[in-house]
Amino acid sequence: YGGIPAAAPNPTKAMGVWDIVKGKPIVNIPACPMNPANLIGVVLHFVLTGTLPELDYLLRPKFAFGYRIHDNCERRAHFDAGEYVERWGDDGARNNFCLYKMGCKGPMTFNNCSIIRYNDGTNWPIGVGRGCIGCSEPGFWDKYAYERPMAGANIPVPGLFDLGIERSVDILGVGLLTAAGAGIAIHAFLSAKYGKKSEEAPSAEPPKEKS
């Protein structure tokens, strides 16, 4: 979609291939950097079948971009438990807690880097303690590359409670991705609030024995 060069103010007027090439089949393989495994997958699919792989609404191959990073993240259990890194270097960071509060955009990013990783499967950003910046989504540098939760990114949230956050890659357009971000933010807030409250609540006294 133009990548980092297309970020504001975009002095070179960089744009994606699909903004220039018309009337030809296009397969977008975004990310920063693009994973070579996904490129080879597309090439092999075409060589073996003579057709392009199934694509999503952003012309990305579904075999690679049909997964939400959040759903396959090694830190997902910490998100569900309301356990977050609150600042770099804290106990949460040392215990590999969820990076959502540090700006991780995994809940609204579709990519398979949490599955196949980089450098022959060696590692990936969240694996080394850095949250996802949504680099496989259009305009990611301007929309997602912030070290703060999505709720603070000043992006409109249309129809959150009508649509929910569990939607397939074909249904989730750019606007719906922001709705997912707000849903994640609400879940994160409630998990942290009530999880902490339950930890601080005094234990119930044992029942008194009848005389």
N, C-alpha and C positions, 0 to 999 in steps of 0.2 A: 504493500500500500504506500510505498515511498520511504518506509523505514524512518530512521532518525533524521536523515536529511530533509524529510518532509515536515519535521516539527516546526512549530511557530518560532520565528516569523517566516521560515522557509524562503530565504533570500534567493535560492537557486531554482525555485518553483518545481522542486522534486515531486514526483507523483508515481503511482503504481503502474505496472504494465497494463492492467485492465483499463486504466484511464487513457491510454494511448492506442493500444491495439484493439481494433474493432472487427467483428465478423470472423474471428478466429477462436478456436478452443483455447482456454486459458486455465491453468492450474496454479493456484497460489500456494506456495510453501513458505509461509512466514515464520518468523522467530528471529532471535538476535543472540547467537547466529542460528541460521537454518540448520536443522539436524541432517547430516548427510544420509542417515538411514531412511529418512522420509523421501528424499530425492531419489535414492536408489529404488525404494519401494514403488514409486510412481513409474519410473523407467521400466522396471521389471514387469509391472502389471501391463504396461502398454506392449512390451515386446512379446509377452506370453499370451495375451488375449486380443491384442489389436484394438483395445478400447481403453479409454481413460477410467481410472477408478471412480467410484461414486463420490460426488462432491457435495459440500454443504452450501448454504446460501452465500458464503463468502468465497466460493470456488476453491475451498480447501479440501484435500482428500479426507474422507471420513475415517479411514483406517488410522490416520494420524491425529486428526483434530476433532474426532467425535467423542473425546473424553474431556471432562472438566478436571483440571489439575487438582482441585480441592477434593474430588472424590477418590483420587488415587494417591493422595499425599501421605507420606509416612508420619506426618504430625497431625493427621485428622482426628485421632482419638483425643488429643489434647484440646483441640477446638471444641469437640463435643463435651468435654469435661470442664470447659471454661478456664483452661490453663494457658496463659499467654505470656509471651515475652513483653514486659512493660517498658524496658529500656535496654539498650545494648550493654551486655556484660552482666546483667542481673542473674539471679538464680534460675529464672525461667529460660534464659538463653543457654545457661550451662547445662540445663536438663532437656534441651531440645523441645521446648514448648512451642505452641502455635505462634506463627509470626504475623497473624492478621493485624494485631494492634500496631505493628511496626510497618504497616503498609502493604503486606502481601496481598496480591490480587489473584491468587489461585482460585477463589470462589467464582470469579467471573471470567476466567481464561480457559480456553479450550486448546489443549495441546497434549502430546503424549510424552513430554520430557520427564514427567514423574515416573514413567514406566520404562522407557528405553534409555533415558539419561544421555550424557555426552561422553566423548572420549572412550568409545567402545564400552559404554555402560559403567564408566568409573564413578561419575557423580553428576549432580545437577545443582542449580542455585540454592534451593531450600536445603539440600543435603549438606551444604557448607555454611548454613546459617544466614542466608540472605533471601528475603522474601521475593516472590514472583512479581515482575513488573508488567505482566500482561503483554509481552512482546509479540504474541501471535495474533493480537487484536488490532483492528484499524485505529490509527491515531494514538497508539499506546503511550508514546512519550509525553504527549500533552495531557492525556486522560488519566494514566495510571502510574506514571513513574514518580510517585510521591511516597515518602516514608510516613504515611498516616493512613488510617482506615478509609475505605471508600466513602463513608458517610461524611467525611470532611473534605471531599474533593470538589464540592460545589457542582455536582452533576445532577440534573433533574431526575426524579424518580417517578415515572408514570405507572399507574395501575398496579402498585405493588400487591395489594391485598386481593385483587381480582385474579392475578396471574400466578402468584406463588413463585418459588425459586427453583423448584424441581422441574425443569423443562428441557427438552431435547435441543441439540445444537441447531436444528432447523427452525425451531420456534423462537429461540433466543436471538433476537436482533440486537442492535446496539442499544436501543432504548430499554429492552428487557434485561440486558446485562446489568444496567445500572439499577434496575429494580431488584435484581438478585443481590447486588451489593448492599442495598439498603436492608434486605431481608437478613443477610448475613450479619450486618451490623447490629440489628435488633437481637438476633439470636446470641451474638457475642455478649451484648450488654446484659441480657437476662441470665445467661449462663454464669457470667462473672458475678452478677449481683446475688443471685439466689444460691450459687455454689458457695460464695463467701459467707453468706448468712447462715447456711447450714453448718459450716465449719465453726462459726462463732457461737452458735446456739448451745446453751448449757444442756448437758445430758439429763434425761428425765430421771427423777428420783425413783428408786425401786418401791413397789407398793409396800405399805406398812403391814406387818403381820397382825392378824386379828388376835386379840387377847382372849 
